[in-house]
Amino acid sequence: MLLGDPHDKGPADSGWSVDWRFHQLLMKLKRQDLMPLLVRLARYRFGTSELSLLTRQQKAMLVIDCERELAVTMSDKGQRQRGPKPS
């Protein structure tokens, strides 16, 4: 569950269109001030920071990449807040 969405599933599991999933991701990232993450991933993956130029296939890949990056980032942040693990 990323960014508080209890019904969050991968695009293939949700039954929702890629465009809808991409739009939802944009709204969530804007609310959390995380749009630079999406723009950085688009620039790295597709060579453009202009999100409106992406194809549906690129949007689908970007949604998956962004969700994966958010999960890693949130996991790392949680570990830093708890402190180091005892050896």
C-alpha positions as CSV (number, residue, x, y, z in Angstrom):
1,M,0.0,0.0,0.0
2,L,1.7,3.1,-1.2
3,L,0.7,6.6,-0.1
4,G,-2.3,5.4,1.9
5,D,-4.2,3.7,-0.9
6,P,-5.7,0.5,0.5
7,H,-6.9,-0.7,-2.9
8,D,-3.5,-0.1,-4.6
9,K,-2.7,-2.9,-7.0
10,G,-0.5,-3.3,-10.0
11,P,-2.0,-2.2,-13.4
12,A,-2.7,-5.7,-14.5
13,D,-4.4,-6.6,-11.2
14,S,-6.6,-3.6,-10.8
15,G,-8.7,-3.7,-14.0
16,W,-8.3,0.0,-14.4
17,S,-6.9,1.7,-17.5
18,V,-3.3,2.8,-17.6
19,D,-4.3,6.4,-18.1
20,W,-6.4,6.3,-14.9
21,R,-3.6,4.7,-12.9
22,F,-1.1,7.3,-14.2
23,H,-3.5,10.1,-13.4
24,Q,-4.0,8.8,-9.9
25,L,-0.2,8.5,-9.4
26,L,0.2,12.1,-10.5
27,M,-2.4,13.3,-8.1
28,K,-0.8,11.4,-5.2
29,L,2.7,12.5,-6.0
30,K,1.6,16.2,-6.2
31,R,-0.2,15.9,-2.8
32,Q,3.0,14.5,-1.3
33,D,5.4,16.9,-3.1
34,L,7.0,13.9,-4.8
35,M,6.6,15.0,-8.5
36,P,10.4,15.4,-8.9
37,L,10.7,11.6,-8.4
38,L,8.4,10.9,-11.3
39,V,10.1,13.5,-13.6
40,R,13.5,12.1,-12.7
41,L,12.4,8.5,-13.5
42,A,10.8,9.6,-16.8
43,R,14.0,11.5,-17.8
44,Y,16.2,8.5,-16.9
45,R,13.9,5.8,-18.4
46,F,12.7,7.6,-21.6
47,G,14.9,10.6,-22.1
48,T,12.2,13.2,-21.5
49,S,10.8,15.1,-18.5
50,E,7.7,16.1,-20.4
51,L,5.1,13.6,-19.0
52,S,2.4,14.5,-21.6
53,L,4.6,13.1,-24.4
54,L,4.7,9.6,-22.9
55,T,2.8,6.7,-24.7
56,R,0.4,4.5,-22.8
57,Q,3.1,1.7,-22.7
58,Q,5.6,4.2,-21.2
59,K,3.1,5.4,-18.7
60,A,2.4,1.8,-17.6
61,M,6.2,1.2,-17.2
62,L,6.6,4.5,-15.3
63,V,3.8,3.6,-12.9
64,I,5.5,0.4,-12.0
65,D,8.9,1.9,-11.7
66,C,7.6,4.8,-9.6
67,E,5.7,2.5,-7.2
68,R,8.9,0.3,-6.8
69,E,11.0,3.4,-6.2
70,L,8.5,4.7,-3.6
71,A,8.5,1.4,-1.8
72,V,12.3,1.4,-1.6
73,T,12.4,5.0,-0.5
74,M,9.7,4.6,2.2
75,S,11.4,1.4,3.5
76,D,14.7,3.1,3.8
77,K,13.1,6.1,5.5
78,G,11.4,3.8,8.0
79,Q,14.7,2.0,8.8
80,R,16.5,5.3,9.4
81,Q,13.8,6.5,11.8
82,R,14.1,3.3,13.9
83,G,17.8,3.5,14.0
84,P,20.5,0.9,13.2
85,K,19.9,-2.7,13.9
86,P,21.9,-4.2,16.8
87,S,24.7,-6.5,15.7
